[in-house]
Amino acid sequence: MDEADLDRFAASHSISVMDLRNDNYDDYFMKRAKSLLILIGKAMGKPVTGLGGEDVIKEFGVSLE
């Protein structure tokens, strides 16, 4: 598997290749969480709510909105 294949594979799984390559795990994790929540909302046919709630901010340190 070459680098371009790996990039496409990672992107298809909502993974920011640049964040991983730059050792930027916090940004990678937040971007992936937001992407997955958007996918979940699409599957449910409605947006996921409460992403800016106090409990979310407590656990993640920021809003996921």
C-alpha positions as CSV (number, residue, x, y, z in Angstrom):
1,M,0.0,0.0,0.0
2,D,1.5,3.4,-1.0
3,E,1.0,6.7,0.8
4,A,-1.8,7.8,-1.5
5,D,-3.7,4.6,-0.8
6,L,-3.3,5.0,2.9
7,D,-4.5,8.6,2.7
8,R,-7.6,7.6,0.9
9,F,-8.3,4.7,3.3
10,A,-7.9,7.0,6.3
11,A,-10.1,9.7,4.8
12,S,-12.8,7.2,4.1
13,H,-12.9,6.5,7.9
14,S,-13.1,10.2,8.9
15,I,-9.5,10.3,9.9
16,S,-7.4,13.5,9.3
17,V,-4.2,12.2,7.9
18,M,-2.4,15.5,8.3
19,D,-3.3,15.6,12.0
20,L,-1.9,12.2,12.5
21,R,1.3,12.9,10.5
22,N,1.8,16.1,12.5
23,D,1.2,14.3,15.8
24,N,-1.8,16.4,16.5
25,Y,-3.9,13.9,18.3
26,D,-6.3,16.3,20.0
27,D,-7.4,17.9,16.7
28,Y,-7.6,14.5,15.0
29,F,-9.8,13.2,17.8
30,M,-12.2,16.3,17.8
31,K,-12.5,16.3,14.0
32,R,-13.2,12.6,13.9
33,A,-15.8,12.9,16.7
34,K,-17.6,15.7,14.9
35,S,-17.5,13.8,11.6
36,L,-18.9,10.6,13.2
37,L,-21.7,12.6,14.9
38,I,-22.7,14.1,11.6
39,L,-22.8,10.6,10.1
40,I,-24.9,9.3,13.0
41,G,-27.3,12.3,12.5
42,K,-27.7,11.5,8.8
43,A,-28.4,7.8,9.6
44,M,-31.0,8.8,12.2
45,G,-32.5,11.4,9.8
46,K,-32.1,14.2,12.3
47,P,-29.1,16.0,13.9
48,V,-27.5,14.9,17.1
49,T,-28.5,17.4,19.8
50,G,-26.8,18.6,23.0
51,L,-23.3,18.7,21.5
52,G,-22.7,22.0,23.2
53,G,-24.0,20.9,26.5
54,E,-22.2,21.2,29.8
55,D,-21.5,17.4,30.0
56,V,-20.0,17.4,26.6
57,I,-17.8,20.3,27.3
58,K,-16.8,18.7,30.6
59,E,-15.7,15.5,28.9
60,F,-14.2,16.9,25.7
61,G,-13.1,20.3,26.9
62,V,-14.9,22.0,24.0
63,S,-18.3,22.0,22.3
64,L,-18.8,19.5,19.5
65,E,-21.1,21.7,17.6
